[in-house]
Amino acid sequence: MVNLKDFIRNVPDFPKPGIVFRDITPLLASPEAMAAVEDGFVEAFADAPIDAVAGTESRGFIFATALARLLGVAFIPVRKAGKLPAATVSVSYTLEYGEDSLEIHADALGAGDRVLVVDDLLATGGTAAASAELVERIGGTVVGLAFVIELSFLGGRRRLEGRRVVSLVDYESE
């Protein structure tokens, strides 16, 4: 059994003093750890019919594309504003330090498509909630949200209440 925490590097004082950054680069370098992440997500959502996997820019793309391939479904990118070439739908959301926005192609999904939203990290929940909102705005149904890491001490799940949320590694304190 793979302990994913063994593949997550703690980088103190990044990006600013007092923050401990959870670096997934060692996890990405390990085929064994990547397989454990993929298997963990597949197992967690084995009971949920899924038509597409939406990955949030940028590290979410890594896990979402692998999961979409394993499940034999579409991958849908959720990107920062101005990065998608066709007609998009946008949502703005609040971050710890300001505001940001995400976009999805307006035609990325069919009405009622069941979508799993994937990202590397759940912190305050703003990005995850915005990603789910985008999927719903274009007619999809969010069956759940999957994260490699959750920083539960930041309370991001509160912004996702009523949604199925799975994280594979939880840090309960900084």
C-alpha positions as CSV (number, residue, x, y, z in Angstrom):
1,M,0.0,0.0,0.0
2,V,1.4,3.4,-1.0
3,N,1.4,6.2,1.6
4,L,0.9,9.2,-0.6
5,K,2.2,11.6,2.1
6,D,5.6,10.0,1.5
7,F,5.5,11.5,-2.0
8,I,4.5,15.1,-1.0
9,R,7.3,17.4,-0.1
10,N,6.7,20.1,2.5
11,V,8.3,23.4,1.5
12,P,8.3,25.9,4.3
13,D,7.8,29.6,3.7
14,F,6.6,29.3,0.1
15,P,5.2,31.3,-1.5
16,K,5.5,33.6,1.5
17,P,6.7,33.3,5.1
18,G,4.5,31.2,7.4
19,I,3.1,29.1,4.6
20,V,4.0,25.4,4.2
21,F,3.6,24.5,0.5
22,R,2.6,20.9,-0.3
23,D,4.6,20.0,-3.3
24,I,3.4,17.1,-5.5
25,T,6.4,17.1,-7.8
26,P,7.8,13.9,-6.1
27,L,4.4,12.3,-6.5
28,L,4.3,13.1,-10.2
29,A,7.8,11.6,-10.6
30,S,6.6,8.2,-9.2
31,P,4.6,5.9,-11.4
32,E,3.7,3.9,-8.3
33,A,2.3,7.0,-6.5
34,M,0.5,8.2,-9.6
35,A,-1.1,4.8,-10.0
36,A,-2.2,5.0,-6.3
37,V,-3.9,8.3,-7.0
38,E,-5.6,7.1,-10.1
39,D,-6.8,3.9,-8.4
40,G,-8.0,5.8,-5.3
41,F,-10.2,8.1,-7.5
42,V,-11.5,5.2,-9.5
43,E,-12.4,3.3,-6.3
44,A,-13.9,6.3,-4.6
45,F,-16.3,6.9,-7.5
46,A,-16.9,3.3,-8.7
47,D,-20.6,3.7,-7.9
48,A,-21.1,6.9,-9.8
49,P,-21.8,6.9,-13.5
50,I,-19.5,9.5,-15.1
51,D,-19.7,10.9,-18.6
52,A,-16.7,13.3,-18.3
53,V,-13.9,14.4,-16.0
54,A,-13.3,18.2,-15.6
55,G,-9.8,19.2,-14.6
56,T,-9.0,22.6,-13.1
57,E,-6.0,24.4,-14.4
58,S,-3.2,23.5,-14.1
59,R,-2.3,20.6,-11.9
60,G,-5.8,19.3,-12.0
61,F,-5.2,18.5,-15.7
62,I,-2.6,16.0,-14.8
63,F,-4.9,13.8,-12.7
64,A,-8.1,14.5,-14.6
65,T,-6.7,13.4,-18.0
66,A,-5.3,10.2,-16.6
67,L,-8.6,9.5,-14.8
68,A,-10.7,10.3,-18.0
69,R,-8.6,7.8,-20.0
70,L,-9.0,5.1,-17.3
71,L,-12.7,5.6,-17.3
72,G,-13.0,5.9,-21.0
73,V,-14.7,9.3,-20.8
74,A,-14.1,12.8,-22.0
75,F,-11.7,15.2,-20.4
76,I,-13.0,18.8,-20.0
77,P,-10.5,21.6,-19.2
78,V,-11.5,24.4,-16.7
79,R,-9.1,27.2,-17.4
80,K,-8.1,30.6,-16.3
81,A,-9.7,33.5,-18.2
82,G,-8.6,34.0,-21.8
83,K,-7.0,30.6,-22.4
84,L,-9.8,28.8,-24.2
85,P,-10.1,29.4,-28.0
86,A,-13.9,29.0,-28.6
87,A,-17.0,30.5,-26.9
88,T,-16.8,30.2,-23.1
89,V,-18.8,30.6,-19.9
90,S,-17.0,32.3,-17.0
91,V,-17.3,32.6,-13.3
92,S,-15.5,34.9,-10.9
93,Y,-14.7,33.8,-7.4
94,T,-13.0,35.1,-4.3
95,L,-9.5,34.0,-3.3
96,E,-7.7,34.5,0.0
97,Y,-5.9,37.5,-1.6
98,G,-8.4,38.9,-4.1
99,E,-10.5,37.6,-7.0
100,D,-10.0,35.4,-10.0
101,S,-12.0,33.8,-12.8
102,L,-12.3,30.5,-14.6
103,E,-13.8,29.5,-17.9
104,I,-15.1,26.4,-19.7
105,H,-16.1,25.9,-23.3
106,A,-19.8,26.6,-23.6
107,D,-20.2,23.4,-25.7
108,A,-18.0,21.2,-23.5
109,L,-20.9,19.1,-22.2
110,G,-24.3,17.8,-23.2
111,A,-27.4,18.5,-21.0
112,G,-27.3,16.2,-18.0
113,D,-23.8,14.9,-18.6
114,R,-22.5,13.5,-15.3
115,V,-19.1,15.1,-14.4
116,L,-16.4,14.5,-11.9
117,V,-14.4,17.6,-11.1
118,V,-10.7,16.9,-10.3
119,D,-8.0,19.1,-8.9
120,D,-4.8,18.5,-7.0
121,L,-5.7,20.5,-3.8
122,L,-8.7,21.6,-1.8
123,A,-7.8,24.6,0.3
124,T,-10.4,27.3,0.9
125,G,-12.8,25.8,-1.7
126,G,-13.2,28.8,-4.0
127,T,-11.6,27.3,-7.1
128,A,-13.5,24.0,-6.6
129,A,-16.8,25.7,-6.1
130,A,-16.2,27.9,-9.2
131,S,-15.3,24.8,-11.3
132,A,-18.5,23.0,-10.2
133,E,-20.6,26.1,-10.9
134,L,-19.2,26.2,-14.4
135,V,-20.0,22.6,-15.1
136,E,-23.6,23.2,-13.9
137,R,-23.9,26.5,-15.9
138,I,-23.4,24.6,-19.2
139,G,-25.8,21.9,-18.3
140,G,-23.7,19.2,-16.6
141,T,-24.4,17.5,-13.3
142,V,-21.5,17.3,-10.8
143,V,-21.4,13.8,-9.4
144,G,-18.5,14.7,-7.1
145,L,-15.2,16.5,-6.6
146,A,-11.9,14.7,-6.2
147,F,-8.6,16.0,-4.8
148,V,-5.3,14.5,-4.1
149,I,-4.7,16.8,-1.1
150,E,-7.1,18.5,1.3
151,L,-5.9,21.2,3.7
152,S,-8.9,20.6,6.0
153,F,-7.8,23.2,8.5
154,L,-8.7,25.9,5.9
155,G,-12.4,24.7,5.8
156,G,-12.8,24.4,2.0
157,R,-15.4,21.7,2.3
158,R,-17.8,24.2,3.8
159,R,-18.0,25.9,0.3
160,L,-18.9,22.5,-1.2
161,E,-21.6,21.5,1.2
162,G,-24.2,19.1,-0.3
163,R,-21.6,17.8,-2.8
164,R,-19.7,14.6,-2.7
165,V,-16.0,15.4,-1.9
166,V,-13.2,12.9,-1.8
167,S,-9.6,13.7,-0.9
168,L,-6.8,11.1,-0.7
169,V,-4.5,12.9,1.7
170,D,-5.6,15.3,4.5
171,Y,-3.5,17.8,6.3
172,E,-5.5,18.8,9.4
173,S,-3.1,21.5,10.4
174,E,-0.4,23.6,8.7
